[in-house]
Amino acid sequence: MNNNQTIFEELLNLLHEKDVLRHIILIGSWCLPIYRVYFNNAPEVPILRTMDLDILVPTKLNISNTIDVPSILKSIGFDETFSHLTGHSKYVHPEMEVEFMVAEYGKGKKEPYTIKPFNVLAQGLRYMSLVMEHSITVTYKGIPVCVPDPKAFVFLKFLVSTKRKDSLKREKDLKTAAELGDFLMMRSDQRSKLKSVFSSMHKNWQKTLLRVLSEQSNPLLDVLIKKKT
Amino acid sequence: MSVFQDLLKEEIKRLSELKKKYEKEIVSFPKGTLSKKIRNGKPYLYLAYREKDKVKFEYVGKEDSEKVQIIKELIVKRQDINQKLKQVNKELNELLKSVHE
């Protein structure tokens, strides 16, 4: 097994054990191996992921006691560092880097968001309400892991690509979204719900998404703009 | 082994599985393209495909028939899978090359 795959599983196990996992949503490319399991190992599901493991902490956390997440991470070899740009905490391991995110609304802010119940400093990120409204729990190697609904994940990747300054990252976002989107369109259970997830999105996000799909000549565009007959 | 090499191997495995899946899927679709022939002033459609060095024409039906519509849709699907298969082959070859370099 891959080294970072081992670390990933060890981390999930530990976060589950310490009662952190049920409060958070895994976002970013590490959702892909989870989707692979969710879709019975379908080879159409892309699996290329980065070293960054992004964790979304929902705005309303229902925890009475503080769980010291940094010490959990340190116990398996992660070092705590802070981003020079935003000041949010990063947990660095030779094989992986963990960051915490929260949904950012309005103008946003430059300072990191303090997540007291977990004792971490998170980074604000756009479009996260889409993930919070559409998430699923998948049992991965015996552990229940909350990830964005794959339809929301595809939309999110397309949307985030518009904010990327790094062209390589943008290309990767678009490729992952196109591949997974293509797979979802082939599955009747997913295809039929693409439009309802799309309709739940903010109107401006819908416009941005349709623009990206049009620029990419992505067939998902037809599914989303097709009127019901 | 580095994380990058691990990922590369994993992706090669996935693409190989995907290639097999597409290759298996593609044979279930009709091969060839639809060709129109006018007989007694009326259009009829035939499935034209190559067999060894000969082009064969298989009668499908009248232009507006349901059977022709179905065949048209199946051909579009086959072309789509074919396109994906080409892309998978391209990516797979690139990855295999980089592994052997």
Boltz contact constraints between the chains, C-beta under 6 A:
constraints:
  - contact:
      token1: [A, 2]
      token2: [B, 6]
      max_distance: 6.0
  - contact:
      token1: [A, 4]
      token2: [B, 3]
      max_distance: 6.0
  - contact:
      token1: [A, 43]
      token2: [B, 14]
      max_distance: 6.0
  - contact:
      token1: [A, 43]
      token2: [B, 17]
      max_distance: 6.0
  - contact:
      token1: [A, 43]
      token2: [B, 18]
      max_distance: 6.0
  - contact:
      token1: [A, 43]
      token2: [B, 21]
      max_distance: 6.0
  - contact:
      token1: [A, 47]
      token2: [B, 14]
      max_distance: 6.0
  - contact:
      token1: [A, 48]
      token2: [B, 11]
      max_distance: 6.0
  - contact:
      token1: [A, 95]
      token2: [B, 3]
      max_distance: 6.0
